[in-house]
Amino acid sequence: MTTRSLRLRGTIALGVVAATALACSRQKQAQDASSTDAAPTRPAPAASAPPWVGPYTDEQKALLDTPVDAPIEVKAQHVYPDLARFTFIAEGPVRVPDDLLGYAQLVTRSLDESPLTFVFRTGPETIANVHALWGPQAADTPDPWKAVETLGGQPTLVDAAPSGEVQAKVQLAMAAPQGEIVGLLKEAAEMPGAPPGVYAMLADAAIGAGDYGTAEQSAMSALRVDPRYPPAHRALAEVFLKRGEKDAARQALARALAAYPRYDRAWRVAEVLASGPIHRPVDVPPPFIEVTRDGAVLVVSCDRPLCQGYAACKAAFRYDAALRASILEEPQDTPYHLSATEEVVCLEAGLGAHLSAHEQEQSPPPDPIAELLLRLAQEHGLSSYAMFEILGQHRPEWARIAPEQSYQATVRYVLTHVLGNQPPQPAPGTPGGPPVTAARPAPTSILRSGG
């Protein structure tokens, strides 16, 4: 493991970054929503850590116990994401290189002005502490008894469990002989207030029985209640595949995966559609970010500039409340929480570091992931990539309630970059109406409190 320790500190006065270094013309959209996350109980690496952080390996503990070869005047406190909050961001193309270099310079200035000590090292992806970064491991299957409703103008995940009478009929169907299951589930679905999960169960049972007409009708009934219900879109994809309608199956799969990017059964259907495994070279290796025994902030990433810039930005977001408040436009005492905004900004900062490294080296090593992200940034922006490839893998429950614009952008990303280049079609049961986000410009300075 390569080590490079840096003592990055500065004044606590106002840190104003030149406007030219922060040039960013696109409008960013953000909103808060409520979390539906449940966390398992496991031993934590520090007394202040929530239980879902989990135990650290011996290798990680050794890193945290290694003395820091620099004076530490202010010890960092452990910081972990508040999972009850989330901020979305709209899709928008990036100005290359101005926006990327601007955010890279903003991160550098933030770390330089921090009173904390940051230690940067390089190491393998296996060292990453993903739970400390993004919360507890998410389920591979969306909760079938949750549905999306629009409350107060924004999508919200609500309980959608069956009533006692419906549940009794469902249990009777599950215990019945194979030939009676579809009929009993039809009776359950026809009861008043049957939730989307019952329709999805009927659709799956009908697929197993070869009754594709009933399966399609049941999936559509679920989507009339919840137009994003992932199991219904996945069931439609299976029906379309059985009929040989591959384009329709691809559209349905894109909606299922955009609403829950970890959905394992949807991925299995996608592999059937693709006639083999789906390989996508789009991974940005996650870093290790934690407070050492001495009170320094340790940041370990891969040795590519993209990784180093991304990791440095993640550390700045987590430990610099002034930077976070400036970008998210929120009070500095707001608890640190996950956001698509953070991921997009940090990807842009990583790409800025990549571009800077290429300017300084005559023959820099190639980085195909950085080049892919540069193209995405210029063409459409990086929010759908961040929602699907990063946040969607760690916190897929937020993808289910993303603003409509964000969700549709993710559907387009999945169709183009995961399932092949297919233009999106209107989703069954999708309501119209304006997006629920509000425009917000990028900051031009970091405003620090006097505390």
C-alpha positions in Angstrom: 0.0 0.0 0.0 1.3 3.4 -1.0 1.2 6.1 1.5 1.3 9.9 1.2 0.5 11.9 4.3 -0.6 15.5 3.9 -1.2 18.1 6.6 -3.9 20.3 5.0 -4.9 23.2 7.2 -5.5 26.9 7.0 -7.4 29.8 8.5 -10.9 29.6 9.9 -11.9 32.9 8.2 -14.0 33.1 5.1 -12.7 30.9 2.3 -13.8 32.5 -1.0 -12.9 30.7 -4.2 -12.5 32.7 -7.4 -15.5 32.6 -9.5 -13.6 31.5 -12.5 -12.5 28.3 -10.6 -16.1 27.5 -9.8 -17.7 28.3 -13.2 -20.8 26.1 -13.4 -23.7 27.3 -15.6 -26.2 24.4 -15.2 -29.0 24.6 -12.8 -29.1 21.9 -10.1 -32.3 20.7 -8.5 -32.6 19.4 -5.0 -35.2 18.2 -2.5 -35.4 16.4 0.8 -37.4 13.2 1.4 -38.1 10.8 4.3 -36.1 7.6 4.7 -37.6 4.2 5.0 -34.4 2.4 5.9 -34.1 -0.3 8.5 -30.7 -1.1 10.0 -29.4 -4.4 11.3 -27.5 -4.5 14.6 -23.8 -5.3 14.5 -20.7 -4.4 16.4 -19.4 -0.9 15.5 -15.7 0.2 15.0 -16.1 3.2 17.3 -18.3 4.2 20.2 -19.9 7.0 18.2 -20.7 4.8 15.2 -24.2 3.6 14.5 -24.5 -0.2 14.8 -25.0 -0.8 11.0 -21.4 0.3 10.4 -20.3 -3.1 11.5 -16.9 -4.5 12.6 -13.7 -3.5 10.8 -11.2 -6.0 9.5 -7.8 -6.4 11.0 -6.3 -4.6 8.0 -8.7 -1.7 8.5 -8.0 -1.6 12.2 -4.2 -1.6 11.6 -4.7 1.4 9.3 -6.6 3.3 11.9 -4.1 2.4 14.7 -1.0 3.6 12.7 0.4 6.8 14.2 0.1 9.9 12.0 3.4 11.6 11.3 2.1 15.1 11.7 0.9 17.3 14.6 -2.9 17.1 15.1 -4.2 20.4 16.6 -7.9 19.6 16.2 -9.1 16.0 16.4 -11.8 14.9 14.0 -15.0 13.5 15.4 -16.6 10.4 13.8 -19.2 11.3 11.2 -21.7 8.9 9.6 -24.7 9.7 7.3 -28.1 10.5 8.8 -30.2 8.0 6.9 -33.4 9.9 7.5 -32.6 12.6 4.9 -31.7 12.6 1.3 -31.2 15.2 -1.4 -31.8 14.6 -5.1 -30.3 16.5 -8.1 -31.6 17.0 -11.6 -29.8 15.8 -14.8 -27.8 18.4 -16.7 -24.8 18.4 -19.0 -21.5 19.6 -17.6 -19.1 22.1 -19.1 -15.8 20.4 -19.6 -13.3 21.3 -18.3 -14.5 24.3 -16.4 -17.1 22.7 -14.1 -14.8 19.7 -13.4 -11.8 21.8 -12.6 -13.9 24.2 -10.6 -15.1 21.5 -8.2 -11.7 19.9 -8.0 -10.3 23.3 -6.9 -13.2 23.8 -4.5 -12.4 20.5 -2.8 -8.7 21.4 -2.6 -9.5 24.8 -1.0 -11.9 23.2 1.4 -9.3 20.7 2.7 -6.6 23.3 2.7 -8.7 25.6 5.0 -9.8 22.9 7.3 -8.3 22.8 10.8 -8.4 19.0 10.6 -5.6 16.7 9.5 -6.3 14.6 6.4 -4.0 11.6 5.6 -4.2 10.3 2.0 -3.1 6.8 1.0 -3.6 4.5 -1.9 -4.8 0.9 -1.5 -7.1 -1.8 -3.0 -10.8 -1.6 -3.2 -11.2 -4.3 -0.6 -10.1 -1.8 2.1 -13.3 0.3 1.5 -15.7 0.7 4.4 -18.9 0.9 2.3 -21.3 0.8 5.2 -19.7 3.8 6.9 -20.0 5.6 3.6 -23.6 4.7 2.5 -25.3 2.9 5.3 -26.3 -0.7 6.0 -26.3 -3.3 3.2 -29.5 -3.0 1.2 -31.8 -5.9 0.3 -31.6 -7.4 -3.2 -35.3 -7.4 -3.5 -37.7 -4.4 -3.0 -40.1 -4.6 -0.2 -43.3 -6.0 -1.8 -45.5 -4.4 0.8 -44.3 -0.8 0.1 -45.8 1.4 -2.5 -45.1 4.9 -3.8 -47.7 7.6 -3.3 -47.5 11.3 -4.0 -47.9 13.1 -0.7 -47.4 16.9 -0.4 -46.2 17.1 -4.0 -43.4 14.5 -3.7 -43.2 10.7 -4.1 -43.3 8.9 -0.7 -42.9 5.3 0.2 -45.8 4.1 2.3 -47.0 0.8 3.8 -49.1 -1.3 1.4 -49.5 -4.5 3.3 -52.8 -6.5 2.6 -55.7 -6.3 5.0 -56.4 -9.3 7.3 -59.1 -10.7 4.9 -56.9 -10.3 1.9 -53.9 -11.8 3.7 -55.9 -14.8 4.8 -56.9 -15.5 1.1 -53.3 -15.1 0.0 -52.1 -17.6 2.7 -54.8 -20.0 1.6 -53.5 -19.7 -2.0 -49.9 -20.3 -1.0 -51.0 -23.5 0.7 -53.2 -24.7 -2.1 -52.3 -27.3 -4.8 -50.5 -25.8 -7.8 -53.6 -25.8 -10.0 -55.6 -23.7 -7.6 -53.1 -20.9 -6.8 -54.0 -18.6 -9.6 -57.7 -18.8 -8.9 -57.3 -18.1 -5.2 -55.0 -15.2 -5.9 -57.5 -13.7 -8.4 -60.0 -13.8 -5.6 -57.6 -12.0 -3.3 -56.8 -9.4 -6.0 -60.5 -8.7 -6.5 -61.0 -7.8 -2.8 -61.4 -4.1 -1.9 -58.1 -2.4 -1.2 -55.8 -5.2 -2.6 -52.3 -3.7 -2.7 -49.8 -3.9 -5.6 -48.0 -6.8 -3.9 -51.1 -9.1 -4.3 -51.4 -8.2 -8.0 -47.7 -9.0 -8.4 -48.1 -12.3 -6.7 -50.9 -13.1 -9.1 -48.8 -12.1 -12.0 -45.9 -14.3 -11.0 -48.3 -17.3 -10.4 -49.9 -16.8 -13.7 -46.5 -16.7 -15.4 -45.6 -20.0 -13.8 -48.9 -21.4 -15.1 -48.4 -20.1 -18.6 -51.3 -17.7 -18.3 -49.6 -14.7 -19.8 -52.8 -12.7 -20.3 -53.7 -12.8 -16.6 -50.1 -12.0 -15.7 -50.0 -8.9 -17.9 -53.4 -7.7 -16.6 -52.4 -8.2 -13.0 -49.1 -6.4 -13.5 -50.9 -3.5 -15.1 -53.4 -3.4 -12.2 -50.4 -3.1 -9.8 -49.0 -0.2 -11.9 -52.3 1.7 -11.8 -51.8 1.8 -8.0 -48.0 2.4 -8.1 -46.7 3.3 -11.5 -43.1 2.5 -10.3 -43.8 -0.8 -8.5 -40.6 -2.8 -9.5 -42.1 -6.3 -9.3 -44.9 -5.3 -11.7 -42.5 -3.9 -14.3 -40.3 -7.0 -13.9 -43.3 -9.3 -14.3 -44.2 -7.5 -17.5 -40.7 -7.9 -18.7 -41.0 -11.7 -18.2 -44.3 -11.8 -20.0 -42.9 -9.9 -23.0 -39.9 -12.1 -23.1 -42.1 -15.2 -23.1 -43.9 -13.7 -26.1 -40.7 -12.8 -27.9 -41.3 -9.1 -27.5 -37.7 -8.1 -26.6 -38.1 -4.3 -27.1 -41.1 -4.2 -24.8 -39.2 -6.4 -22.3 -36.3 -4.1 -22.3 -38.5 -1.1 -21.6 -40.2 -2.8 -18.7 -36.8 -4.0 -17.3 -35.4 -0.5 -17.4 -38.3 0.8 -15.3 -37.9 -1.9 -12.8 -34.1 -1.4 -12.4 -34.4 2.4 -12.4 -36.8 2.1 -9.5 -34.7 -0.5 -7.6 -31.2 -0.9 -9.1 -30.2 -3.9 -6.8 -33.3 -5.9 -7.9 -31.7 -9.4 -8.3 -34.6 -11.0 -10.2 -34.7 -8.1 -12.6 -31.0 -8.6 -13.3 -31.6 -12.3 -13.9 -34.3 -11.4 -16.5 -31.9 -8.9 -18.0 -29.3 -11.6 -18.5 -31.8 -13.8 -20.2 -32.7 -10.9 -22.5 -28.9 -10.3 -23.2 -28.3 -14.1 -23.6 -25.5 -13.9 -21.1 -23.9 -11.9 -18.2 -24.1 -8.1 -18.4 -20.6 -6.5 -18.0 -20.3 -2.8 -17.6 -16.9 -1.2 -17.0 -18.4 1.8 -15.0 -17.2 1.2 -11.5 -15.5 3.9 -9.5 -13.8 2.0 -6.6 -15.2 3.1 -3.2 -12.7 4.7 -0.8 -12.0 4.1 2.9 -12.7 7.2 5.0 -12.5 7.1 8.8 -11.0 8.9 11.8 -7.8 7.3 13.1 -6.9 6.6 16.7 -5.0 9.9 16.7 -7.9 12.0 15.4 -6.9 12.4 11.8 -9.2 11.8 8.8 -7.7 8.8 6.9 -8.6 8.6 3.2 -7.6 5.5 1.2 -8.4 5.2 -2.5 -7.1 3.6 -5.7 -4.1 5.3 -7.2 -5.9 6.8 -10.2 -6.5 10.5 -10.1 -10.2 9.9 -10.6 -10.3 7.8 -7.4 -8.2 10.2 -5.5 -10.2 13.3 -6.4 -13.5 11.5 -5.7 -12.3 10.2 -2.3 -11.0 13.6 -1.3 -14.3 15.2 -2.2 -16.2 12.5 -0.2 -14.0 13.3 2.8 -14.5 17.0 2.4 -18.3 16.6 2.2 -18.4 14.5 5.3 -16.0 16.5 7.5 -16.4 20.1 6.2 -19.9 21.4 7.2 -19.2 24.7 5.5 -18.5 23.1 2.1 -21.6 20.9 2.5 -23.8 23.8 3.5 -22.6 25.9 0.6 -23.3 23.2 -2.0 -26.5 21.9 -0.6 -27.7 25.4 0.5 -28.6 24.3 4.0 -27.7 25.5 7.5 -24.2 24.4 8.7 -25.7 22.5 11.7 -27.7 20.2 9.4 -26.5 16.6 10.0 -24.5 15.0 7.3 -26.7 13.0 5.0 -26.5 11.2 1.7 -27.3 13.0 -1.5 -27.2 12.6 -5.2 -25.7 16.1 -5.2 -22.6 14.9 -3.2 -22.1 12.0 -5.6 -22.3 14.2 -8.7 -20.0 16.9 -7.3 -17.5 14.3 -6.2 -17.5 12.5 -9.5 -16.9 15.9 -11.1 -14.1 16.6 -8.7 -12.6 13.3 -9.5 -12.8 14.0 -13.2 -11.2 17.4 -12.6 -8.3 15.7 -10.9 -8.1 13.3 -13.9 -7.9 16.2 -16.3 -5.3 18.0 -14.2 -3.2 14.9 -14.1 -3.4 14.6 -17.9 -2.3 18.2 -18.3 0.8 17.6 -16.1 1.9 14.3 -17.6 3.1 13.8 -21.2 2.0 10.1 -21.3 -0.5 9.5 -18.5 -1.9 6.0 -18.1 -5.3 5.5 -19.7 -8.4 5.4 -17.5 -11.4 4.1 -19.5 -13.8 4.7 -16.6 -12.8 8.4 -16.4 -13.2 8.7 -20.2 -16.6 7.1 -20.1 -17.7 9.5 -17.3 -16.4 12.5 -19.2 -18.6 11.5 -22.2 -21.6 11.0 -19.9 -21.0 14.4 -18.2 -20.8 16.3 -21.5 -23.9 14.6 -23.0 -26.4 14.3 -20.2 -24.8 14.8 -16.9 -23.9 12.4 -14.1 -26.9 12.3 -11.8 -28.5 9.2 -13.4 -25.1 7.5 -13.2 -24.8 8.4 -9.6 -28.3 7.3 -8.7 -28.0 4.0 -10.5 -24.4 2.9 -10.2 -23.6 4.3 -6.8 -26.5 5.2 -4.6 -28.8 2.7 -6.3 -26.5 -0.1 -5.2 -26.3 1.0 -1.6 -29.5 2.9 -0.9 -32.0 1.7 -3.6 -35.0 2.7 -1.5 -34.3 6.3 -2.5 -34.5 5.4 -6.2 -38.1 4.3 -5.7 -39.1 7.8 -4.6 -36.9 9.9 -6.8 -38.5 13.0 -8.4 -40.1 12.1 -11.7 -37.4 13.9 -13.8 -34.7 12.0 -11.9 -36.4 8.7 -12.3 -37.0 9.2 -16.1 -33.3 10.1 -16.5 -32.3 6.9 -14.8 -34.6 4.9 -17.0 -32.9 6.4 -20.0 -29.5 5.6 -18.6 -30.4 2.0 -18.0 -31.8 1.7 -21.6 -28.8 3.2 -23.1 -25.9 2.0 -21.0 -27.1 -1.2 -19.4 -29.7 -2.8 -21.7 -28.7 -1.4 -25.1 -29.5 1.8 -27.0 -33.3 1.9 -26.9 -35.4 5.2 -26.7 -37.7 5.1 -23.7 -41.5 4.8 -24.2 -44.2 6.1 -21.9 -44.5 3.9 -18.8 -47.8 2.2 -18.1 -49.8 4.1 -15.5 -47.4 7.0 -15.3 -49.2 10.2 -14.3 -48.4 13.5 -15.9 -47.6 16.7 -14.2 -44.6 18.9 -13.4 -41.4 17.7 -11.7 -41.3 18.0 -7.9 -37.8 19.5 -7.7 -36.7 23.1 -7.6 -33.8 24.8 -9.5 -30.7 25.6 -7.5 -27.3 27.0 -8.8 -23.9 25.7 -7.8 -22.1 27.8 -5.1 -19.4 30.3 -5.8 -17.9 30.3 -2.3 -17.5 28.4 1.0 -19.1 30.4 3.8 -17.7 29.3 7.2 -19.2 30.0 10.5 -17.0 31.7 13.2 -17.2 28.8 15.6 
